[in-house]
Amino acid sequence: MKNRLIALVFFVFGILLFFISKDTSIMTLELTSENSNTNISFFDKMAFFKGYEVFGIFIYNLGVAFLLSFVGYFTGGLLTLIILLWNGFLIAIVYNMAIYKLPVDTILYASKHAPIEIFAFLIFADFGLKGRFFIKRILNKNEIDFTLIPNFKNLIYPTILLILASILETI
């Protein structure tokens, strides 16, 4: 439970980092399309999931979950914290731009999957943060203790949540 709280704090800190930074020029970033001379806003470019199917979104989210859990575990949770911080920062950017460009009901409808997806990622992050005990044991005692590796069955529940979030995201 403590790991989930640490993960949530880093995720929220990433969101706050965006709002306290003085350089918010990314909100007004304009990208030029290669096929035309029209400007396409950064927010419009972020909507790349539009053409994806449920499976594509699930595979993408599963890749993030893999980084949060397994790669994060073997980096002692460091990569997990970096990913959570970065994702919190990106969510803040997207929602900040959405507030200025979309009505509130559209934002809420597009975000219906977010609580489930974030909760699933926090469970995967919990797995990744447990790696600090594994790495600490290797550094302090020069031995690998395989009993410190968490049970992989604990990842079934968040995987099911990611499937549900992927379905909600495409409805």
C-alpha atoms as a printed R data frame, in Angstrom:
    type eleno elety resid chain resno       x       y       z
1   ATOM     1    CA   MET     A     1   0.000   0.000   0.000
2   ATOM     2    CA   LYS     A     2   2.906   2.340   0.750
3   ATOM     3    CA   ASN     A     3   4.269   1.793  -2.781
4   ATOM     4    CA   ARG     A     4   0.937   2.807  -4.299
5   ATOM     5    CA   LEU     A     5   0.975   5.995  -2.252
6   ATOM     6    CA   ILE     A     6   4.506   6.779  -3.448
7   ATOM     7    CA   ALA     A     7   3.416   6.108  -7.039
8   ATOM     8    CA   LEU     A     8   0.377   8.355  -6.663
9   ATOM     9    CA   VAL     A     9   2.492  11.137  -5.151
10  ATOM    10    CA   PHE     A    10   4.919  11.055  -8.107
11  ATOM    11    CA   PHE     A    11   2.044  11.025 -10.592
12  ATOM    12    CA   VAL     A    12   0.382  14.016  -8.902
13  ATOM    13    CA   PHE     A    13   3.750  15.763  -8.597
14  ATOM    14    CA   GLY     A    14   4.111  15.460 -12.376
15  ATOM    15    CA   ILE     A    15   0.754  17.188 -12.804
16  ATOM    16    CA   LEU     A    16   1.725  19.925 -10.343
17  ATOM    17    CA   LEU     A    17   5.095  20.361 -12.027
18  ATOM    18    CA   PHE     A    18   3.338  21.468 -15.177
19  ATOM    19    CA   PHE     A    19   1.186  24.015 -13.382
20  ATOM    20    CA   ILE     A    20   4.038  25.573 -11.422
21  ATOM    21    CA   SER     A    21   6.412  25.780 -14.371
22  ATOM    22    CA   LYS     A    22   6.731  29.252 -15.833
23  ATOM    23    CA   ASP     A    23   7.239  28.087 -19.420
24  ATOM    24    CA   THR     A    24   3.798  27.081 -20.647
25  ATOM    25    CA   SER     A    25   4.579  27.820 -24.283
26  ATOM    26    CA   ILE     A    26   3.879  24.185 -25.158
27  ATOM    27    CA   MET     A    27   0.168  24.993 -24.855
28  ATOM    28    CA   THR     A    28   0.385  27.239 -27.879
29  ATOM    29    CA   LEU     A    29   2.710  25.011 -29.907
30  ATOM    30    CA   GLU     A    30   1.635  24.809 -33.523
31  ATOM    31    CA   LEU     A    31   2.758  22.022 -35.808
32  ATOM    32    CA   THR     A    32   2.684  22.380 -39.576
33  ATOM    33    CA   SER     A    33   1.344  19.497 -41.589
34  ATOM    34    CA   GLU     A    34   3.742  18.136 -44.189
35  ATOM    35    CA   ASN     A    35   0.977  17.710 -46.782
36  ATOM    36    CA   SER     A    36  -0.474  21.182 -46.531
37  ATOM    37    CA   ASN     A    37   0.236  24.679 -45.363
38  ATOM    38    CA   THR     A    38  -2.452  24.562 -42.670
39  ATOM    39    CA   ASN     A    39  -1.452  24.603 -39.042
40  ATOM    40    CA   ILE     A    40  -2.500  21.703 -36.856
41  ATOM    41    CA   SER     A    41  -2.539  22.318 -33.123
42  ATOM    42    CA   PHE     A    42  -0.575  20.123 -30.743
43  ATOM    43    CA   PHE     A    43  -3.841  19.018 -29.101
44  ATOM    44    CA   ASP     A    44  -5.167  17.734 -32.422
45  ATOM    45    CA   LYS     A    45  -1.954  15.741 -32.924
46  ATOM    46    CA   MET     A    46  -2.375  14.157 -29.473
47  ATOM    47    CA   ALA     A    47  -5.634  12.517 -30.572
48  ATOM    48    CA   PHE     A    48  -3.761   9.716 -32.326
49  ATOM    49    CA   PHE     A    49  -5.868   7.011 -30.637
50  ATOM    50    CA   LYS     A    50  -8.869   7.908 -32.774
51  ATOM    51    CA   GLY     A    51  -8.136   5.290 -35.406
52  ATOM    52    CA   TYR     A    52  -6.959   2.606 -33.003
53  ATOM    53    CA   GLU     A    53  -9.054  -0.357 -32.075
54  ATOM    54    CA   VAL     A    54  -9.454  -1.730 -28.569
55  ATOM    55    CA   PHE     A    55  -6.591  -4.170 -29.095
56  ATOM    56    CA   GLY     A    56  -4.180  -1.462 -30.243
57  ATOM    57    CA   ILE     A    57  -4.901   0.708 -27.214
58  ATOM    58    CA   PHE     A    58  -4.596  -2.302 -24.909
59  ATOM    59    CA   ILE     A    59  -1.193  -3.282 -26.382
60  ATOM    60    CA   TYR     A    60   0.074   0.285 -26.013
61  ATOM    61    CA   ASN     A    61  -1.106   0.415 -22.375
62  ATOM    62    CA   LEU     A    62   0.384  -3.016 -21.742
63  ATOM    63    CA   GLY     A    63   3.741  -1.678 -22.957
64  ATOM    64    CA   VAL     A    64   3.533   1.158 -20.433
65  ATOM    65    CA   ALA     A    65   2.521  -1.370 -17.768
66  ATOM    66    CA   PHE     A    66   5.532  -3.533 -18.670
67  ATOM    67    CA   LEU     A    67   7.851  -0.557 -18.229
68  ATOM    68    CA   LEU     A    68   6.201   0.408 -14.939
69  ATOM    69    CA   SER     A    69   6.342  -3.082 -13.481
70  ATOM    70    CA   PHE     A    70   9.130  -5.282 -14.864
71  ATOM    71    CA   VAL     A    71  11.646  -2.726 -16.095
72  ATOM    72    CA   GLY     A    72  10.844  -0.557 -13.093
73  ATOM    73    CA   TYR     A    73  11.428  -3.528 -10.793
74  ATOM    74    CA   PHE     A    74  14.913  -4.200 -12.134
75  ATOM    75    CA   THR     A    75  15.845  -0.515 -11.903
76  ATOM    76    CA   GLY     A    76  14.865  -0.458  -8.234
77  ATOM    77    CA   GLY     A    77  11.694   1.505  -8.990
78  ATOM    78    CA   LEU     A    78  13.584   4.447 -10.463
79  ATOM    79    CA   LEU     A    79  12.171   4.060 -13.973
80  ATOM    80    CA   THR     A    80   8.705   3.571 -12.474
81  ATOM    81    CA   LEU     A    81   8.918   6.936 -10.715
82  ATOM    82    CA   ILE     A    82  10.237   8.664 -13.844
83  ATOM    83    CA   ILE     A    83   7.394   7.254 -15.976
84  ATOM    84    CA   LEU     A    84   4.767   8.281 -13.412
85  ATOM    85    CA   LEU     A    85   6.216  11.787 -13.203
86  ATOM    86    CA   TRP     A    86   6.316  12.109 -16.995
87  ATOM    87    CA   ASN     A    87   2.788  10.750 -17.491
88  ATOM    88    CA   GLY     A    88   1.421  13.115 -14.845
89  ATOM    89    CA   PHE     A    89   3.133  15.998 -16.642
90  ATOM    90    CA   LEU     A    90   1.685  14.935 -20.027
91  ATOM    91    CA   ILE     A    91  -1.819  14.525 -18.615
92  ATOM    92    CA   ALA     A    92  -1.616  18.037 -17.207
93  ATOM    93    CA   ILE     A    93  -0.571  19.384 -20.613
94  ATOM    94    CA   VAL     A    94  -3.384  17.595 -22.444
95  ATOM    95    CA   TYR     A    95  -6.091  18.596 -19.954
96  ATOM    96    CA   ASN     A    96  -4.858  22.169 -19.794
97  ATOM    97    CA   MET     A    97  -5.111  22.482 -23.567
98  ATOM    98    CA   ALA     A    98  -8.447  20.645 -23.609
99  ATOM    99    CA   ILE     A    99  -9.956  23.096 -21.141
100 ATOM   100    CA   TYR     A   100  -9.349  25.939 -23.589
101 ATOM   101    CA   LYS     A   101 -10.460  24.090 -26.721
102 ATOM   102    CA   LEU     A   102 -13.293  21.730 -25.727
103 ATOM   103    CA   PRO     A   103 -16.520  21.917 -23.750
104 ATOM   104    CA   VAL     A   104 -16.467  20.292 -20.311
105 ATOM   105    CA   ASP     A   105 -18.909  17.524 -21.267
106 ATOM   106    CA   THR     A   106 -16.632  16.484 -24.141
107 ATOM   107    CA   ILE     A   107 -13.610  16.380 -21.825
108 ATOM   108    CA   LEU     A   108 -15.517  14.259 -19.301
109 ATOM   109    CA   TYR     A   109 -16.760  11.901 -22.007
110 ATOM   110    CA   ALA     A   110 -13.253  11.482 -23.448
111 ATOM   111    CA   SER     A   111 -11.914  10.840 -19.927
112 ATOM   112    CA   LYS     A   112 -14.356   8.115 -18.895
113 ATOM   113    CA   HIS     A   113 -11.623   5.493 -19.039
114 ATOM   114    CA   ALA     A   114  -8.993   7.505 -17.154
115 ATOM   115    CA   PRO     A   115  -9.760   6.539 -13.517
116 ATOM   116    CA   ILE     A   116  -9.656   2.817 -14.324
117 ATOM   117    CA   GLU     A   117  -6.504   3.156 -16.413
118 ATOM   118    CA   ILE     A   118  -4.692   5.267 -13.809
119 ATOM   119    CA   PHE     A   119  -5.655   2.826 -11.042
120 ATOM   120    CA   ALA     A   120  -4.330  -0.098 -13.107
121 ATOM   121    CA   PHE     A   121  -1.069   1.755 -13.778
122 ATOM   122    CA   LEU     A   122  -0.677   2.470 -10.054
123 ATOM   123    CA   ILE     A   123  -0.992  -1.257  -9.318
124 ATOM   124    CA   PHE     A   124   1.667  -1.995 -11.952
125 ATOM   125    CA   ALA     A   125   3.800   0.761 -10.411
126 ATOM   126    CA   ASP     A   126   3.436  -0.915  -7.017
127 ATOM   127    CA   PHE     A   127   5.034  -4.003  -8.535
128 ATOM   128    CA   GLY     A   128   7.879  -1.921 -10.003
129 ATOM   129    CA   LEU     A   129   8.560  -0.047  -6.784
130 ATOM   130    CA   LYS     A   130   9.083  -3.313  -4.903
131 ATOM   131    CA   GLY     A   131  12.280  -3.678  -6.907
132 ATOM   132    CA   ARG     A   132  14.055  -1.346  -4.531
133 ATOM   133    CA   PHE     A   133  14.188  -4.174  -1.956
134 ATOM   134    CA   PHE     A   134  15.611  -6.544  -4.567
135 ATOM   135    CA   ILE     A   135  18.308  -4.085  -5.645
136 ATOM   136    CA   LYS     A   136  19.055  -3.126  -2.045
137 ATOM   137    CA   ARG     A   137  19.656  -6.785  -1.174
138 ATOM   138    CA   ILE     A   138  22.021  -7.201  -4.133
139 ATOM   139    CA   LEU     A   139  23.995  -4.075  -3.233
140 ATOM   140    CA   ASN     A   140  24.169  -4.677   0.525
141 ATOM   141    CA   LYS     A   141  24.655  -8.445   0.715
142 ATOM   142    CA   ASN     A   142  25.888  -9.327  -2.795
143 ATOM   143    CA   GLU     A   143  23.219 -11.997  -3.154
144 ATOM   144    CA   ILE     A   144  20.101 -12.396  -5.210
145 ATOM   145    CA   ASP     A   145  17.065 -13.259  -3.117
146 ATOM   146    CA   PHE     A   146  14.384 -14.621  -5.455
147 ATOM   147    CA   THR     A   147  11.848 -14.619  -2.624
148 ATOM   148    CA   LEU     A   148  11.732 -10.816  -2.973
149 ATOM   149    CA   ILE     A   149  10.300 -11.061  -6.505
150 ATOM   150    CA   PRO     A   150   6.550 -10.341  -6.251
151 ATOM   151    CA   ASN     A   151   3.961 -12.857  -7.340
152 ATOM   152    CA   PHE     A   152   3.051 -12.404 -11.010
153 ATOM   153    CA   LYS     A   153  -0.547 -13.394 -10.238
154 ATOM   154    CA   ASN     A   154  -0.924  -9.917  -8.735
155 ATOM   155    CA   LEU     A   155  -0.708  -8.489 -12.260
156 ATOM   156    CA   ILE     A   156  -3.831 -10.281 -13.533
157 ATOM   157    CA   TYR     A   157  -6.240  -7.817 -11.908
158 ATOM   158    CA   PRO     A   158  -4.625  -4.651 -13.324
159 ATOM   159    CA   THR     A   159  -4.374  -6.315 -16.759
160 ATOM   160    CA   ILE     A   160  -8.141  -6.922 -16.686
161 ATOM   161    CA   LEU     A   161  -8.600  -3.280 -15.691
162 ATOM   162    CA   LEU     A   162  -6.514  -2.210 -18.697
163 ATOM   163    CA   ILE     A   163  -8.724  -4.294 -20.991
164 ATOM   164    CA   LEU     A   164 -11.815  -2.614 -19.517
165 ATOM   165    CA   ALA     A   165 -10.244   0.844 -19.851
166 ATOM   166    CA   SER     A   166  -9.346   0.120 -23.502
167 ATOM   167    CA   ILE     A   167 -12.940  -0.827 -24.237
168 ATOM   168    CA   LEU     A   168 -14.253   2.310 -22.520
169 ATOM   169    CA   GLU     A   169 -11.753   4.467 -24.385
170 ATOM   170    CA   THR     A   170 -13.104   3.407 -27.772
171 ATOM   171    CA   ILE     A   171 -16.814   3.704 -26.984
